[in-house]
């Protein structure tokens, strides 16, 4: 039971971290294209790519990535707390299903990779 709670806690932390700095509203306001409308999955994918390049840049500077991760996590908490009312949390049932599948597949892939590398 503890493992299941741990997995869900890590899943929520994963969602929290990658909801910062770009949201669908920010992306849609920045790129004002009529045919293009960013969804929540698009915003999280862009945030994941941004975070990877962010970590890569700071790893070249020889900065401890655990400290960087803690700072990024703190910034994401502050961002969510300050912009909670501005976040558009209207989900369609189909979007929510795709969102759940997307993160379950990515999340379990990551954990299988971690367990494989530890053995």
N, CA, C and O atoms as a GROMACS GRO file, in nm:
protein
  476
    1UNK      N    1   0.082  -0.119   0.000
    1UNK     CA    2   0.000   0.000   0.000
    1UNK      C    3   0.087   0.126   0.000
    1UNK      O    4   0.052   0.226  -0.063
    2UNK      N    5   0.198   0.121   0.070
    2UNK     CA    6   0.287   0.236   0.076
    2UNK      C    7   0.344   0.265  -0.063
    2UNK      O    8   0.362   0.381  -0.100
    3UNK      N    9   0.373   0.160  -0.139
    3UNK     CA   10   0.428   0.180  -0.274
    3UNK      C   11   0.327   0.250  -0.364
    3UNK      O   12   0.365   0.334  -0.446
    4UNK      N   13   0.200   0.214  -0.351
    4UNK     CA   14   0.096   0.277  -0.434
    4UNK      C   15   0.083   0.425  -0.399
    4UNK      O   16   0.071   0.509  -0.489
    5UNK      N   17   0.086   0.457  -0.272
    5UNK     CA   18   0.079   0.598  -0.229
    5UNK      C   19   0.202   0.672  -0.279
    5UNK      O   20   0.192   0.787  -0.322
    6UNK      N   21   0.317   0.608  -0.274
    6UNK     CA   22   0.440   0.671  -0.322
    6UNK      C   23   0.433   0.697  -0.472
    6UNK      O   24   0.477   0.803  -0.518
    7UNK      N   25   0.380   0.604  -0.548
    7UNK     CA   26   0.368   0.623  -0.693
    7UNK      C   27   0.274   0.738  -0.724
    7UNK      O   28   0.304   0.821  -0.810
    8UNK      N   29   0.160   0.745  -0.655
    8UNK     CA   30   0.067   0.855  -0.679
    8UNK      C   31   0.126   0.989  -0.634
    8UNK      O   32   0.101   1.091  -0.699
    9UNK      N   33   0.202   0.990  -0.526
    9UNK     CA   34   0.266   1.114  -0.483
    9UNK      C   35   0.369   1.161  -0.586
    9UNK      O   36   0.376   1.280  -0.616
   10UNK      N   37   0.447   1.068  -0.639
   10UNK     CA   38   0.543   1.105  -0.742
   10UNK      C   39   0.474   1.150  -0.869
   10UNK      O   40   0.522   1.240  -0.938
   11UNK      N   41   0.362   1.089  -0.901
   11UNK     CA   42   0.284   1.129  -1.018
   11UNK      C   43   0.233   1.272  -1.002
   11UNK      O   44   0.239   1.351  -1.096
   12UNK      N   45   0.183   1.306  -0.884
   12UNK     CA   46   0.134   1.443  -0.861
   12UNK      C   47   0.247   1.544  -0.862
   12UNK      O   48   0.231   1.655  -0.912
   13UNK      N   49   0.362   1.507  -0.807
   13UNK     CA   50   0.478   1.597  -0.812
   13UNK      C   51   0.523   1.616  -0.956
   13UNK      O   52   0.559   1.727  -0.996
   14UNK      N   53   0.522   1.509  -1.034
   14UNK     CA   54   0.556   1.517  -1.176
   14UNK      C   55   0.463   1.613  -1.249
   14UNK      O   56   0.508   1.695  -1.328
   15UNK      N   57   0.333   1.603  -1.222
   15UNK     CA   58   0.237   1.694  -1.285
   15UNK      C   59   0.256   1.837  -1.238
   15UNK      O   60   0.243   1.930  -1.317
   16UNK      N   61   0.288   1.854  -1.113
   16UNK     CA   62   0.308   1.988  -1.058
   16UNK      C   63   0.431   2.054  -1.119
   16UNK      O   64   0.427   2.172  -1.155
   17UNK      N   65   0.539   1.981  -1.131
   17UNK     CA   66   0.663   2.038  -1.184
   17UNK      C   67   0.646   2.078  -1.330
   17UNK      O   68   0.691   2.186  -1.370
   18UNK      N   69   0.583   1.993  -1.408
   18UNK     CA   70   0.575   2.021  -1.551
   18UNK      C   71   0.453   2.104  -1.590
   18UNK      O   72   0.421   2.114  -1.708
   19UNK      N   73   0.384   2.162  -1.493
   19UNK     CA   74   0.281   2.259  -1.526
   19UNK      C   75   0.337   2.401  -1.521
   19UNK      O   76   0.262   2.498  -1.534
   20UNK      N   77   0.465   2.414  -1.503
   20UNK     CA   78   0.533   2.544  -1.494
   20UNK      C   79   0.641   2.548  -1.600
   20UNK      O   80   0.704   2.444  -1.618
   21UNK      N   81   0.668   2.651  -1.671
   21UNK     CA   82   0.619   2.788  -1.672
   21UNK      C   83   0.511   2.814  -1.777
   21UNK      O   84   0.449   2.920  -1.776
   22UNK      N   85   0.488   2.719  -1.867
   22UNK     CA   86   0.393   2.744  -1.976
   22UNK      C   87   0.261   2.674  -1.948
   22UNK      O   88   0.258   2.556  -1.914
   23UNK      N   89   0.152   2.748  -1.964
   23UNK     CA   90   0.018   2.692  -1.954
   23UNK      C   91  -0.050   2.706  -2.090
   23UNK      O   92  -0.002   2.783  -2.173
   24UNK      N   93  -0.158   2.635  -2.114
   24UNK     CA   94  -0.226   2.650  -2.243
   24UNK      C   95  -0.271   2.793  -2.271
   24UNK      O   96  -0.267   2.838  -2.385
   25UNK      N   97  -0.313   2.864  -2.167
   25UNK     CA   98  -0.358   3.003  -2.186
   25UNK      C   99  -0.241   3.093  -2.228
   25UNK      O  100  -0.256   3.175  -2.318
   26UNK      N  101  -0.126   3.077  -2.164
   26UNK     CA  102  -0.008   3.157  -2.200
   26UNK      C  103   0.036   3.125  -2.342
   26UNK      O  104   0.069   3.216  -2.419
   27UNK      N  105   0.036   2.998  -2.377
   27UNK     CA  106   0.079   2.959  -2.512
   27UNK      C  107  -0.019   3.008  -2.618
   27UNK      O  108   0.023   3.054  -2.724
   28UNK      N  109  -0.149   3.000  -2.591
   28UNK     CA  110  -0.248   3.047  -2.688
   28UNK      C  111  -0.246   3.199  -2.702
   28UNK      O  112  -0.272   3.251  -2.810
   29UNK      N  113  -0.215   3.269  -2.593
   29UNK     CA  114  -0.205   3.415  -2.602
   29UNK      C  115  -0.077   3.458  -2.673
   29UNK      O  116  -0.076   3.560  -2.742
   30UNK      N  117   0.030   3.381  -2.658
   30UNK     CA  118   0.157   3.415  -2.721
   30UNK      C  119   0.154   3.386  -2.871
   30UNK      O  120   0.192   3.470  -2.951
   31UNK      N  121   0.108   3.268  -2.907
   31UNK     CA  122   0.099   3.228  -3.048
   31UNK      C  123  -0.045   3.242  -3.093
   31UNK      O  124  -0.124   3.148  -3.081
   32UNK      N  125  -0.079   3.357  -3.145
   32UNK     CA  126  -0.217   3.386  -3.185
   32UNK      C  127  -0.242   3.339  -3.327
   32UNK      O  128  -0.244   3.418  -3.422
   33UNK      N  129  -0.260   3.209  -3.340
   33UNK     CA  130  -0.289   3.149  -3.470
   33UNK      C  131  -0.429   3.092  -3.462
   33UNK      O  132  -0.464   3.024  -3.365
   34UNK      N  133  -0.510   3.117  -3.562
   34UNK     CA  134  -0.650   3.074  -3.559
   34UNK      C  135  -0.664   2.922  -3.560
   34UNK      O  136  -0.750   2.868  -3.492
   35UNK      N  137  -0.581   2.854  -3.638
   35UNK     CA  138  -0.595   2.709  -3.650
   35UNK      C  139  -0.529   2.634  -3.536
   35UNK      O  140  -0.554   2.514  -3.519
   36UNK      N  141  -0.447   2.700  -3.458
   36UNK     CA  142  -0.368   2.634  -3.355
   36UNK      C  143  -0.423   2.668  -3.216
   36UNK      O  144  -0.435   2.784  -3.179
   37UNK      N  145  -0.456   2.565  -3.142
   37UNK     CA  146  -0.505   2.584  -3.006
   37UNK      C  147  -0.432   2.482  -2.917
   37UNK      O  148  -0.452   2.362  -2.931
   38UNK      N  149  -0.350   2.530  -2.827
   38UNK     CA  150  -0.272   2.442  -2.740
   38UNK      C  151  -0.360   2.382  -2.632
   38UNK      O  152  -0.440   2.451  -2.570
   39UNK      N  153  -0.344   2.253  -2.611
   39UNK     CA  154  -0.416   2.185  -2.504
   39UNK      C  155  -0.323   2.166  -2.385
   39UNK      O  156  -0.207   2.209  -2.386
   40UNK      N  157  -0.375   2.101  -2.283
   40UNK     CA  158  -0.296   2.078  -2.162
   40UNK      C  159  -0.180   1.983  -2.189
   40UNK      O  160  -0.072   1.999  -2.133
   41UNK      N  161  -0.202   1.884  -2.274
   41UNK     CA  162  -0.095   1.790  -2.308
   41UNK      C  163   0.016   1.862  -2.386
   41UNK      O  164   0.134   1.836  -2.363
   42UNK      N  165  -0.021   1.951  -2.476
   42UNK     CA  166   0.079   2.028  -2.550
   42UNK      C  167   0.163   2.114  -2.456
   42UNK      O  168   0.285   2.122  -2.470
   43UNK      N  169   0.096   2.177  -2.361
   43UNK     CA  170   0.168   2.263  -2.266
   43UNK      C  171   0.263   2.181  -2.179
   43UNK      O  172   0.376   2.222  -2.154
   44UNK      N  173   0.219   2.065  -2.133
   44UNK     CA  174   0.306   1.981  -2.052
   44UNK      C  175   0.423   1.927  -2.134
   44UNK      O  176   0.534   1.915  -2.082
   45UNK      N  177   0.400   1.894  -2.258
   45UNK     CA  178   0.508   1.846  -2.344
   45UNK      C  179   0.613   1.955  -2.366
   45UNK      O  180   0.733   1.928  -2.362
   46UNK      N  181   0.568   2.077  -2.389
   46UNK     CA  182   0.661   2.188  -2.406
   46UNK      C  183   0.736   2.215  -2.276
   46UNK      O  184   0.855   2.246  -2.279
   47UNK      N  185   0.668   2.203  -2.162
   47UNK     CA  186   0.735   2.221  -2.033
   47UNK      C  187   0.839   2.114  -2.007
   47UNK      O  188   0.944   2.142  -1.950
   48UNK      N  189   0.811   1.991  -2.048
   48UNK     CA  190   0.909   1.884  -2.032
   48UNK      C  191   1.033   1.912  -2.116
   48UNK      O  192   1.145   1.897  -2.068
   49UNK      N  193   1.014   1.954  -2.239
   49UNK     CA  194   1.126   1.988  -2.327
   49UNK      C  195   1.204   2.106  -2.270
   49UNK      O  196   1.327   2.105  -2.270
   50UNK      N  197   1.133   2.206  -2.221
   50UNK     CA  198   1.197   2.323  -2.161
   50UNK      C  199   1.279   2.281  -2.039
   50UNK      O  200   1.392   2.327  -2.022
   51UNK      N  201   1.224   2.194  -1.955
   51UNK     CA  202   1.294   2.149  -1.835
   51UNK      C  203   1.419   2.069  -1.870
   51UNK      O  204   1.522   2.083  -1.803
   52UNK      N  205   1.411   1.986  -1.972
   52UNK     CA  206   1.528   1.907  -2.014
   52UNK      C  207   1.640   1.999  -2.061
   52UNK      O  208   1.756   1.980  -2.023
   53UNK      N  209   1.608   2.097  -2.144
   53UNK     CA  210   1.711   2.190  -2.190
   53UNK      C  211   1.763   2.278  -2.076
   53UNK      O  212   1.881   2.314  -2.073
   54UNK      N  213   1.675   2.312  -1.984
   54UNK     CA  214   1.714   2.390  -1.867
   54UNK      C  215   1.816   2.313  -1.784
   54UNK      O  216   1.918   2.369  -1.743
   55UNK      N  217   1.789   2.186  -1.758
   55UNK     CA  218   1.883   2.102  -1.682
   55UNK      C  219   2.012   2.079  -1.760
   55UNK      O  220   2.120   2.077  -1.702
   56UNK      N  221   2.001   2.062  -1.890
   56UNK     CA  222   2.121   2.043  -1.972
   56UNK      C  223   2.211   2.165  -1.966
   56UNK      O  224   2.333   2.152  -1.952
   57UNK      N  225   2.153   2.283  -1.977
   57UNK     CA  226   2.231   2.406  -1.971
   57UNK      C  227   2.304   2.419  -1.837
   57UNK      O  228   2.422   2.451  -1.834
   58UNK      N  229   2.233   2.393  -1.727
   58UNK     CA  230   2.295   2.407  -1.596
   58UNK      C  231   2.391   2.292  -1.564
   58UNK      O  232   2.479   2.308  -1.479
   59UNK      N  233   2.376   2.179  -1.629
   59UNK     CA  234   2.474   2.072  -1.609
   59UNK      C  235   2.607   2.108  -1.675
   59UNK      O  236   2.713   2.067  -1.628
   60UNK      N  237   2.602   2.184  -1.785
   60UNK     CA  238   2.726   2.232  -1.846
   60UNK      C  239   2.798   2.332  -1.757
   60UNK      O  240   2.920   2.345  -1.764
   61UNK      N  241   2.723   2.403  -1.675
   61UNK     CA  242   2.783   2.500  -1.584
   61UNK      C  243   2.833   2.434  -1.455
   61UNK      O  244   2.884   2.502  -1.366
   62UNK      N  245   2.818   2.303  -1.446
   62UNK     CA  246   2.864   2.224  -1.332
   62UNK      C  247   2.795   2.266  -1.202
   62UNK      O  248   2.858   2.275  -1.097
   63UNK      N  249   2.666   2.291  -1.211
   63UNK     CA  250   2.584   2.324  -1.094
   63UNK      C  251   2.514   2.195  -1.050
   63UNK      O  252   2.470   2.116  -1.133
   64UNK      N  253   2.505   2.176  -0.920
   64UNK     CA  254   2.441   2.056  -0.866
   64UNK      C  255   2.293   2.054  -0.908
   64UNK      O  256   2.218   2.147  -0.877
   65UNK      N  257   2.253   1.948  -0.977
   65UNK     CA  258   2.118   1.942  -1.030
   65UNK      C  259   2.014   1.916  -0.923
   65UNK      O  260   1.897   1.946  -0.945
   66UNK      N  261   2.051   1.862  -0.809
   66UNK     CA  262   1.952   1.845  -0.703
   66UNK      C  263   1.910   1.981  -0.646
   66UNK      O  264   1.793   2.002  -0.614
   67UNK      N  265   2.004   2.071  -0.634
   67UNK     CA  266   1.970   2.207  -0.589
   67UNK      C  267   1.885   2.276  -0.694
   67UNK      O  268   1.787   2.344  -0.662
   68UNK      N  269   1.921   2.260  -0.820
   68UNK     CA  270   1.843   2.318  -0.929
   68UNK      C  271   1.702   2.261  -0.931
   68UNK      O  272   1.605   2.334  -0.952
   69UNK      N  273   1.690   2.131  -0.910
   69UNK     CA  274   1.558   2.068  -0.906
   69UNK      C  275   1.474   2.122  -0.791
   69UNK      O  276   1.356   2.148  -0.810
   70UNK      N  277   1.533   2.141  -0.675
   70UNK     CA  278   1.459   2.196  -0.561
   70UNK      C  279   1.414   2.339  -0.586
   70UNK      O  280   1.302   2.376  -0.550
   71UNK      N  281   1.499   2.419  -0.648
   71UNK     CA  282   1.462   2.556  -0.682
   71UNK      C  283   1.349   2.558  -0.784
   71UNK      O  284   1.254   2.636  -0.772
   72UNK      N  285   1.359   2.472  -0.885
   72UNK     CA  286   1.256   2.464  -0.988
   72UNK      C  287   1.123   2.418  -0.928
   72UNK      O  288   1.017   2.468  -0.965
   73UNK      N  289   1.129   2.322  -0.837
   73UNK     CA  290   1.008   2.274  -0.769
   73UNK      C  291   0.946   2.386  -0.685
   73UNK      O  292   0.824   2.402  -0.686
   74UNK      N  293   1.026   2.461  -0.614
   74UNK     CA  294   0.976   2.573  -0.535
   74UNK      C  295   0.914   2.680  -0.624
   74UNK      O  296   0.808   2.734  -0.592
   75UNK      N  297   0.979   2.710  -0.735
   75UNK     CA  298   0.922   2.807  -0.829
   75UNK      C  299   0.790   2.759  -0.887
   75UNK      O  300   0.699   2.839  -0.906
   76UNK      N  301   0.780   2.632  -0.916
   76UNK     CA  302   0.654   2.580  -0.971
   76UNK      C  303   0.543   2.586  -0.866
   76UNK      O  304   0.428   2.615  -0.900
   77UNK      N  305   0.575   2.560  -0.740
   77UNK     CA  306   0.475   2.574  -0.633
   77UNK      C  307   0.428   2.718  -0.620
   77UNK      O  308   0.308   2.744  -0.606
   78UNK      N  309   0.521   2.810  -0.624
   78UNK     CA  310   0.486   2.953  -0.615
   78UNK      C  311   0.402   2.994  -0.735
   78UNK      O  312   0.304   3.068  -0.720
   79UNK      N  313   0.440   2.948  -0.854
   79UNK     CA  314   0.365   2.982  -0.975
   79UNK      C  315   0.222   2.929  -0.967
   79UNK      O  316   0.127   3.000  -1.002
   80UNK      N  317   0.206   2.805  -0.923
   80UNK     CA  318   0.072   2.747  -0.912
   80UNK      C  319  -0.009   2.822  -0.806
   80UNK      O  320  -0.127   2.848  -0.827
   81UNK      N  321   0.052   2.857  -0.694
   81UNK     CA  322  -0.019   2.927  -0.588
   81UNK      C  323  -0.063   3.066  -0.632
   81UNK      O  324  -0.175   3.109  -0.601
   82UNK      N  325   0.022   3.137  -0.704
   82UNK     CA  326  -0.012   3.273  -0.747
   82UNK      C  327  -0.111   3.276  -0.863
   82UNK      O  328  -0.192   3.368  -0.873
   83UNK      N  329  -0.106   3.177  -0.950
   83UNK     CA  330  -0.189   3.177  -1.070
   83UNK      C  331  -0.298   3.071  -1.067
   83UNK      O  332  -0.346   3.028  -1.172
   84UNK      N  333  -0.339   3.028  -0.948
   84UNK     CA  334  -0.438   2.921  -0.941
   84UNK      C  335  -0.571   2.961  -1.000
   84UNK      O  336  -0.637   2.881  -1.067
   85UNK      N  337  -0.612   3.084  -0.978
   85UNK     CA  338  -0.741   3.130  -1.031
   85UNK      C  339  -0.736   3.153  -1.182
   85UNK      O  340  -0.838   3.143  -1.249
   86UNK      N  341  -0.619   3.182  -1.234
   86UNK     CA  342  -0.604   3.208  -1.378
   86UNK      C  343  -0.596   3.080  -1.460
   86UNK      O  344  -0.620   3.081  -1.581
   87UNK      N  345  -0.563   2.968  -1.393
   87UNK     CA  346  -0.550   2.843  -1.467
   87UNK      C  347  -0.686   2.798  -1.517
   87UNK      O  348  -0.784   2.795  -1.443
   88UNK      N  349  -0.691   2.764  -1.642
   88UNK     CA  350  -0.816   2.719  -1.703
   88UNK      C  351  -0.824   2.568  -1.683
   88UNK      O  352  -0.756   2.492  -1.752
   89UNK      N  353  -0.908   2.526  -1.591
   89UNK     CA  354  -0.916   2.384  -1.559
   89UNK      C  355  -1.044   2.321  -1.613
   89UNK      O  356  -1.099   2.230  -1.552
   90UNK      N  357  -1.090   2.368  -1.727
   90UNK     CA  358  -1.206   2.308  -1.790
   90UNK      C  359  -1.160   2.191  -1.875
   90UNK      O  360  -1.092   2.209  -1.976
   91UNK      N  361  -1.197   2.072  -1.834
   91UNK     CA  362  -1.156   1.952  -1.904
   91UNK      C  363  -1.274   1.892  -1.977
   91UNK      O  364  -1.385   1.884  -1.924
   92UNK      N  365  -1.250   1.851  -2.098
   92UNK     CA  366  -1.347   1.767  -2.166
   92UNK      C  367  -1.314   1.624  -2.128
   92UNK      O  368  -1.201   1.593  -2.091
   93UNK      N  369  -1.413   1.537  -2.135
   93UNK     CA  370  -1.391   1.399  -2.093
   93UNK      C  371  -1.285   1.331  -2.179
   93UNK      O  372  -1.202   1.256  -2.126
   94UNK      N  373  -1.285   1.356  -2.309
   94UNK     CA  374  -1.187   1.293  -2.398
   94UNK      C  375  -1.047   1.348  -2.372
   94UNK      O  376  -0.950   1.272  -2.371
   95UNK      N  377  -1.035   1.478  -2.351
   95UNK     CA  378  -0.905   1.538  -2.321
   95UNK      C  379  -0.849   1.483  -2.191
   95UNK      O  380  -0.729   1.457  -2.181
   96UNK      N  381  -0.934   1.466  -2.092
   96UNK     CA  382  -0.889   1.414  -1.964
   96UNK      C  383  -0.841   1.269  -1.979
   96UNK      O  384  -0.745   1.229  -1.913
   97UNK      N  385  -0.907   1.193  -2.063
   97UNK     CA  386  -0.866   1.054  -2.085
   97UNK      C  387  -0.731   1.048  -2.156
   97UNK      O  388  -0.644   0.971  -2.116
   98UNK      N  389  -0.712   1.129  -2.260
   98UNK     CA  390  -0.583   1.135  -2.328
   98UNK      C  391  -0.473   1.185  -2.234
   98UNK      O  392  -0.362   1.133  -2.237
   99UNK      N  393  -0.503   1.283  -2.153
   99UNK     CA  394  -0.409   1.337  -2.056
   99UNK      C  395  -0.365   1.228  -1.959
   99UNK      O  396  -0.246   1.215  -1.929
  100UNK      N  397  -0.461   1.150  -1.910
  100UNK     CA  398  -0.430   1.042  -1.816
  100UNK      C  399  -0.342   0.936  -1.883
  100UNK      O  400  -0.244   0.892  -1.824
  101UNK      N  401  -0.376   0.896  -2.005
  101UNK     CA  402  -0.296   0.796  -2.076
  101UNK      C  403  -0.155   0.847  -2.103
  101UNK      O  404  -0.058   0.774  -2.086
  102UNK      N  405  -0.145   0.971  -2.145
  102UNK     CA  406  -0.015   1.031  -2.176
  102UNK      C  407   0.078   1.027  -2.055
  102UNK      O  408   0.193   0.984  -2.067
  103UNK      N  409   0.029   1.069  -1.941
  103UNK     CA  410   0.114   1.073  -1.824
  103UNK      C  411   0.136   0.936  -1.761
  103UNK      O  412   0.242   0.911  -1.703
  104UNK      N  413   0.039   0.848  -1.772
  104UNK     CA  414   0.062   0.712  -1.721
  104UNK      C  415   0.171   0.642  -1.800
  104UNK      O  416   0.259   0.578  -1.743
  105UNK      N  417   0.166   0.653  -1.930
  105UNK     CA  418   0.267   0.589  -2.014
  105UNK      C  419   0.405   0.649  -1.986
  105UNK      O  420   0.501   0.575  -1.968
  106UNK      N  421   0.415   0.780  -1.984
  106UNK     CA  422   0.544   0.844  -1.957
  106UNK      C  423   0.593   0.815  -1.816
  106UNK      O  424   0.712   0.791  -1.795
  107UNK      N  425   0.503   0.817  -1.721
  107UNK     CA  426   0.540   0.795  -1.582
  107UNK      C  427   0.591   0.653  -1.561
  107UNK      O  428   0.694   0.633  -1.497
  108UNK      N  429   0.520   0.556  -1.612
  108UNK     CA  430   0.562   0.418  -1.594
  108UNK      C  431   0.688   0.387  -1.674
  108UNK      O  432   0.770   0.307  -1.630
  109UNK      N  433   0.704   0.449  -1.789
  109UNK     CA  434   0.829   0.433  -1.864
  109UNK      C  435   0.947   0.481  -1.782
  109UNK      O  436   1.051   0.415  -1.776
  110UNK      N  437   0.931   0.595  -1.720
  110UNK     CA  438   1.038   0.651  -1.638
  110UNK      C  439   1.071   0.560  -1.521
  110UNK      O  440   1.189   0.537  -1.491
  111UNK      N  441   0.971   0.507  -1.454
  111UNK     CA  442   0.996   0.421  -1.339
  111UNK      C  443   1.055   0.287  -1.380
  111UNK      O  444   1.139   0.232  -1.309
  112UNK      N  445   1.014   0.232  -1.494
  112UNK     CA  446   1.074   0.109  -1.541
  112UNK      C  447   1.220   0.132  -1.576
  112UNK      O  448   1.304   0.045  -1.552
  113UNK      N  449   1.251   0.248  -1.633
  113UNK     CA  450   1.389   0.280  -1.664
  113UNK      C  451   1.471   0.292  -1.535
  113UNK      O  452   1.584   0.244  -1.528
  114UNK      N  453   1.415   0.356  -1.434
  114UNK     CA  454   1.487   0.372  -1.306
  114UNK      C  455   1.510   0.238  -1.239
  114UNK      O  456   1.619   0.214  -1.186
  115UNK      N  457   1.411   0.152  -1.239
  115UNK     CA  458   1.429   0.022  -1.175
  115UNK      C  459   1.526  -0.066  -1.255
  115UNK      O  460   1.600  -0.146  -1.197
  116UNK      N  461   1.526  -0.051  -1.385
  116UNK     CA  462   1.618  -0.128  -1.468
  116UNK      C  463   1.763  -0.083  -1.443
  116UNK      O  464   1.854  -0.165  -1.440
  117UNK      N  465   1.782   0.048  -1.426
  117UNK     CA  466   1.918   0.098  -1.406
  117UNK      C  467   1.970   0.068  -1.265
  117UNK      O  468   2.091   0.071  -1.243
  118UNK      N  469   1.882   0.040  -1.170
  118UNK     CA  470   1.926   0.011  -1.034
  118UNK      C  471   1.961  -0.136  -1.015
  118UNK      O  472   2.028  -0.171  -0.918
  119UNK      N  473   1.918  -0.221  -1.105
  119UNK     CA  474   1.947  -0.365  -1.088
  119UNK      C  475   2.077  -0.403  -1.155
  119UNK      O  476   2.116  -0.519  -1.150
   0.00000   0.00000   0.00000
